[in-house]
Amino acid sequence: MGTETIHALDDVNVVIRHNEYLAIMGPSGSGKSTLMNVIGCLDSPDEGEYRLKGQLVSRMNDRQLAHARNREIGFVFQTFNLLARMNALGNVEVPLVYAGVKRRERHRRAREALATVGLGDRMLHKPSEMSGGQRQRVAIARALVTNPSILLADEPTGNLDSSTGEDIMKLFGRLHDGGHTLIIVTHEDDVARRARRIIRLIDGAVVSDSCPGSVA
C-alpha cells in the first residue's frame, strides 16, 4: 500500500493432514480470509510454498488451478451462494457440470450428496422454498459432490440461528467421522471448539496451534 508492504500472512508454517478437523480463528484483519484463499487455490502467496497433495500450487497454470478448485476443494460459504432459479438438485450438480460429468452421472452423484446431508426429500425445492439451515445443507452437498480432498467452510453458521447452527455443526462432525478433511474459518469460539485442532492468527502470524482442550 503505497510505500508500505503489508504481510497479510507472515511466516505461516502449517501442515494439514488427511481427515483433520481444523478451525482457523482470529480477529478481523488477522489473515483468516487470506489463508483460506491460499488453501482454496483462490490466491497464491507472493513468497513461500503451498503444496496440495504434494503438488506445488505456485507452479500450476490456470487450467490446473481451476481443476484443483473444482476437484480438490469443496467450498461452503456463509451466504450459501445458491442459484435462485435452480432447485436443490440443480445447485448441487453445478460443480459436476464444470467438471464435464455426464447428465445421468451428475444426477446420481447429486442425489447421493443431498441424501448424505439429510435432504433426500427436498431435491426439487428451490432455495426460496427452504429454510436457512436447509439452504446451508444444499451448499454442503454441493461442496461434497466432487468428493474433494478438503471441505473449506467460511463462517458456515454465521447466517443461522443457534439451533440450526448446532444442526450444521453436528453434520460437520458426522462428515469428519466419515473421513472428510474439514477446515472451518470462524470467529465463534463455540464453533471452533467442535474442531480437533484450532489455529489462531493475529496480524498474519500463527500465535497458537493446539487442540481445543489445551486452548486457554
Secondary structure, DSSP 4 states (H G I P E B T S, - for coil): -TTPPP-SS-S------TT-EEEEE--TTSSHHHHHHHHTTSS--SSS--EETTEEGGG--HHHHHHHHHHTEEEE-TT----TTS-HHHHHHHHHHHTT--HHHHHHHHHHHHHHTT-TT-TT--GGGS-HHHHHHHHHHHHHTT--SEEEEESTTTTS-HHHHHHHHHHHHHHHHTT--EEEE-S-HHHHTTSSEEEEEETTEEEEEE-GGG--
